[in-house]
Amino acid sequence: MKVLMHALLGLALVGTFSEAPLQAHFANAHALSTVAAAQSNPTQELARVRNATARYHNLEQAEADGYQNLGFCEPGEGCHWINFSLVDGNFDLDHPEILLYAPTENGGMRLVAVEYVVPLSASPVTSPEGFTGDADTWREDTEGAGLWELTVWIWMPNPNGIFEQHNPRVP
């Protein structure tokens, strides 16, 4: 089982897993429940984020749950929807503060990533605790908003890495 978890982590970290839900990588639901029962690890945490945010492929659902369009779109990142009530200084896997969407060919928006933010005042000396291990790298105030920032390319593979800020696939 340890080999399976390391293999999945490797796939996730290089951004090569498919756009299908992470469960598609397992032969059956029993294998998924066995991995989920294991000790917390980055692969399990990434699956948890996907499960928690799957409903936000529907932008109307995201807005109904309190996410608001910031009117801020950046090449390589996408358009930002933020839930201000979640910006509380806590890292919560199930509730990312920002959802990142990329425009589609038909004029819609596609969920591509999530972003966690923590006010610098909540962790003034060191970056916040995030995912298990040290693969995630928080950025300090790169967008000038007084925040620690962590992007996770959970819905669109990023050839630069799952925790990198910019994805060349996003216009």
Number of C-alpha atoms within 10 A of each C-alpha: 10 9 8 11 16 14 13 19 18 14 17 24 23 15 21 16 21 14 13 9 14 20 14 13 13 14 9 10 11 10 14 17 12 10 19 16 10 12 7 12 16 21 23 21 16 20 17 16 20 20 14 14 21 14 13 19 16 13 19 11 12 19 15 10 11 14 22 17 17 12 9 10 17 14 13 15 24 24 24 22 24 24 19 12 9 19 18 12 17 19 18 13 17 13 18 24 25 26 28 24 24 24 16 12 7 6 8 10 17 19 24 24 27 26 21 25 28 24 19 19 11 15 15 12 8 11 16 21 14 18 18 13 9 9 13 19 18 23 16 20 15 12 10 7 12 14 23 25 24 23 24 24 27 26 25 21 23 27 16 14 20 26 23 19 20 19 22 11 14 18 13
